[in-house]
Amino acid sequence: MRAVKENKEYFIDDSQKGFYLTQGFDIYGDDGELVEAAPGKTVSYDEYAALQAKLEELEAELQKAQTQGKGKGKNKDEEAVEDGGN
């Protein structure tokens, strides 16, 4: 296991994981995958603003797709009722 923070990297074992987490280190497994992120992490405002803009864009696309889907589904239901009545 590795504890990584900025330009510092330490090889640790399971018993040291908690200490390094409280010191702000991220913990990576032997395979290089993130096991646990430091709890005190923050996101820069620029990154937050970019993600917020992307979220709003995706929500608008979702809303548009849902309204288009409802319109098509409604016509199908009406057609089914008309066919069933004949």
Beta strands, then each sheet from edge to edge (+ up, - down):
strand 1: 2-5
strand 2: 8-11
strand 3: 26-28
strand 4: 34-36
sheet 1: 2+ 1- 3+ 4-
end
